[in-house]
């Protein structure tokens, strides 16, 4: 019998049967073992990460269905996958649609008056001018808007829970599906689409202004709606008509949350940090 150094329980074998702690020997302190662990991490990361990316791109809803059914070994953890995609976007922000420019907040038809009052209060409580505030906002919101992307998982989980309440699925299932959907939302609309459009512009020498923000938003909405429809059909097994209607409702709610709620939260949080 061995005494676990982590929890103090007695166990036999290579791993503690109570907490899972490995039985470490002098071999685990060798340089060769450190290299072995590093290689294992890299190969495991590459395999599970790209398997998960392939699944969410080519088979919408499959990762969620498998993960909720207990098939998890071959996949990267959904939350970790979401975080990795956010980090990739943070390091290479080709499309800045997540954070709205400072000058647009006061003119917003929904929260414009609140934004204006917040700005005036911020200026009155400090020596900063509105022009300097706009510059600082632009700098800080670039990173904060990415960090706050986790809000989408929460909101999407609520939308899914309400839309599919009658199916009586675990909240866990809705959270995993929400994570997959928002992973593809960032990966597709804010990473792959901009890369594809850049490649097309370079190859065919097309002016950057040919595709307006409105057209890009419409194409993004259609792509996201299509993905959601396939994922919902795979996960919830409802009729095509019900799936399309619920997917449309979800995509609309997600879009409205993005435009009016998420951006305003980014605005408030960013000003709080200035």
C-alpha positions in Angstrom: 0.0 0.0 0.0 1.1 3.5 -0.8 0.2 6.7 1.0 -1.1 9.4 -1.5 0.9 12.6 -1.1 -2.1 14.6 -2.3 -5.0 13.4 -0.1 -3.3 11.1 2.4 -5.4 8.0 1.5 -3.9 4.5 1.2 -3.9 3.0 -2.3 -2.3 0.4 -4.5 -1.2 0.7 -8.2 0.1 3.7 -10.1 -2.8 6.1 -9.3 -4.7 7.0 -6.2 -8.2 5.5 -6.3 -9.6 8.4 -4.3 -8.2 11.6 -6.0 -6.4 10.3 -9.1 -3.0 11.5 -8.1 -0.2 9.6 -9.8 2.4 7.7 -7.8 5.6 9.6 -8.6 9.1 8.1 -8.6 12.6 9.4 -9.1 12.1 8.7 -12.9 9.5 11.4 -13.0 12.1 14.0 -12.1 14.4 13.1 -15.0 15.0 15.3 -18.0 13.8 12.5 -20.3 10.4 12.5 -18.5 10.0 16.2 -18.9 10.6 15.9 -22.6 8.2 13.0 -22.8 5.5 15.0 -21.1 6.0 17.9 -23.4 5.8 15.7 -26.5 2.7 14.0 -25.1 1.0 17.4 -24.6 1.9 18.7 -28.1 0.7 15.5 -29.9 -2.5 15.2 -27.7 -3.2 18.9 -28.2 -2.8 18.7 -32.0 -4.9 15.6 -32.3 -7.8 16.5 -30.2 -7.8 20.2 -31.1 -7.9 19.6 -34.9 -10.4 16.7 -34.5 -12.7 19.1 -32.7 -12.2 21.9 -35.2 -12.9 19.5 -38.1 -16.1 18.2 -36.3 -17.6 21.6 -35.7 -16.8 22.8 -39.2 -18.0 19.8 -41.1 -20.6 18.2 -38.8 -22.5 20.8 -36.9 -23.8 19.5 -33.6 -21.8 16.3 -33.7 -19.3 17.4 -31.1 -22.1 18.4 -28.7 -24.1 15.2 -29.3 -21.0 13.0 -28.8 -19.7 14.9 -25.8 -23.1 14.8 -24.0 -23.4 11.1 -24.7 -20.0 10.5 -23.0 -17.8 10.3 -26.1 -15.1 12.7 -25.0 -11.6 11.2 -25.3 -11.1 12.2 -28.9 -12.3 15.8 -28.5 -10.7 18.9 -27.0 -12.8 20.2 -24.1 -15.5 22.5 -25.6 -14.8 25.4 -23.2 -11.0 25.0 -23.8 -11.7 25.0 -27.6 -13.7 28.2 -27.3 -11.0 29.8 -25.3 -8.3 28.8 -27.8 -10.4 30.3 -30.7 -10.8 33.5 -28.7 -7.0 33.6 -28.1 -6.4 33.1 -31.9 -8.7 35.9 -32.6 -7.1 38.1 -29.9 -3.7 37.6 -31.5 -4.9 38.2 -35.1 -8.0 40.5 -35.0 -8.6 40.9 -38.8 -12.2 42.0 -38.3 -13.1 44.4 -35.5 -16.9 43.9 -35.6 -17.0 42.7 -32.0 -16.3 46.1 -30.4 -18.2 49.2 -31.7 -16.4 52.5 -32.2 -16.8 54.9 -29.3 -18.5 57.6 -31.5 -21.5 55.4 -32.3 -22.7 54.8 -28.8 -24.3 58.1 -28.2 -26.3 57.8 -31.4 -27.7 54.4 -30.7 -31.5 54.3 -30.8 -31.8 51.9 -27.8 -29.1 52.8 -25.3 -27.9 56.2 -26.7 -29.2 58.3 -23.8 -27.7 56.0 -21.2 -24.4 55.9 -23.0 -24.4 59.7 -23.3 -25.1 60.1 -19.5 -22.3 57.6 -18.7 -19.8 59.5 -20.9 -20.8 62.9 -19.4 -20.4 61.5 -15.9 -17.0 60.0 -16.7 -15.8 63.3 -18.1 -17.1 65.4 -15.2 -15.5 63.1 -12.6 -12.0 63.4 -14.2 -9.9 65.8 -16.2 -10.1 63.7 -19.4 -11.6 65.1 -22.5 -14.1 63.3 -24.7 -11.5 63.0 -27.5 -8.9 61.4 -25.2 -11.6 59.2 -23.7 -12.5 57.9 -27.2 -8.8 57.1 -27.8 -8.4 55.2 -24.5 -11.7 53.4 -25.1 -10.5 52.2 -28.5 -7.3 50.8 -27.0 -8.9 49.0 -24.0 -12.0 47.7 -25.7 -10.0 45.7 -28.2 -8.9 43.2 -25.6 -11.9 43.5 -23.2 -14.4 42.8 -26.0 -12.7 39.4 -26.5 -12.5 38.6 -22.8 -16.2 39.3 -22.4 -17.1 36.8 -25.2 -17.9 34.3 -22.5 -21.2 36.2 -22.0 -22.4 34.7 -25.2 -22.2 31.2 -23.8 -24.4 32.2 -20.9 -27.0 34.0 -23.1 -27.1 31.3 -25.7 -27.6 28.6 -23.0 -30.6 30.5 -21.8 -32.1 30.9 -25.3 -31.6 27.2 -26.0 -33.1 26.2 -22.7 -36.2 28.2 -23.3 -36.6 27.1 -27.0 -36.2 23.4 -26.2 -37.6 23.4 -22.7 -40.1 20.6 -23.6 -37.3 18.2 -24.4 -36.2 18.3 -20.7 -32.5 18.0 -21.5 -29.9 18.8 -18.9 -28.7 22.4 -18.7 -25.2 20.9 -19.3 -26.3 19.8 -22.8 -27.5 23.4 -23.6 -24.2 24.9 -22.3 -22.1 22.5 -24.4 -24.2 23.3 -27.5 -24.0 27.0 -26.8 -20.2 26.7 -26.5 -19.9 24.9 -29.8 -22.2 27.5 -31.5 -20.3 30.5 -30.2 -17.0 28.8 -31.1 -18.1 28.6 -34.7 -19.6 32.1 -34.5 -16.1 33.5 -33.7 -14.1 31.1 -35.9 -16.3 31.5 -38.9 -17.4 35.1 -38.9 -14.4 36.8 -37.3 -11.5 34.6 -38.5 -12.2 32.4 -41.5 -14.6 34.8 -43.4 -12.1 37.8 -43.1 -9.3 35.5 -44.2 -11.3 34.3 -47.2 -12.3 37.8 -48.2 -8.7 39.0 -47.9 -7.5 36.2 -50.1 -10.2 36.9 -52.7 -9.3 40.6 -52.7 -5.6 39.8 -53.2 -6.2 37.2 -56.0 -8.7 39.2 -57.9 -7.5 42.7 -57.0 -10.9 43.8 -55.7 -11.3 47.0 -53.8 -11.9 46.6 -50.1 -15.1 48.7 -50.2 -16.8 46.4 -52.7 -18.3 44.4 -49.8 -20.0 46.7 -47.4 -20.5 46.1 -43.7 -24.2 45.5 -44.4 -23.6 42.8 -47.0 -21.0 41.2 -44.7 -23.5 41.2 -41.8 -26.2 39.6 -44.0 -23.8 36.9 -45.3 -22.7 36.2 -41.7 -26.3 36.0 -40.5 -27.2 33.5 -43.3 -24.1 31.3 -42.6 -24.7 31.4 -38.8 -28.4 30.6 -39.2 -27.6 27.7 -41.6 -25.1 26.3 -39.1 -27.5 26.5 -36.2 -30.2 24.8 -38.2 -28.0 21.8 -38.9 -26.7 21.7 -35.3 -30.2 21.8 -33.8 -31.5 19.1 -36.2 -28.6 16.9 -35.2 -29.0 17.5 -31.5 -32.7 17.7 -30.9 -34.1 15.5 -33.7 -37.2 17.7 -34.3 -39.0 18.2 -37.7 -37.3 20.4 -40.3 -40.0 23.1 -40.0 -39.6 23.3 -36.2 -35.9 23.3 -36.4 -35.8 26.1 -39.0 -38.2 28.3 -37.0 -36.3 27.8 -33.7 -33.0 28.3 -35.4 -34.2 31.5 -36.9 -35.5 32.7 -33.5 -32.2 31.8 -31.9 -30.1 33.5 -34.5 -32.2 36.7 -34.3 -32.0 36.7 -30.5 -28.2 36.0 -30.7 -27.8 38.9 -33.2 -29.9 41.3 -31.1 -28.0 40.4 -28.0 -24.7 40.9 -29.8 -25.7 44.4 -31.2 -27.6 45.8 -28.2 -26.5 44.0 -25.0 -23.0 42.7 -25.5 -21.7 45.9 -27.1 -23.2 48.0 -24.3 -21.7 45.7 -21.7 -18.3 46.1 -23.4 -18.9 49.9 -23.4 -19.7 50.0 -19.6 -16.9 47.7 -18.6 -14.3 49.5 -20.7 -15.2 52.9 -19.2 -15.1 51.4 -15.8 -11.4 50.4 -16.4 -10.4 53.8 -17.8 
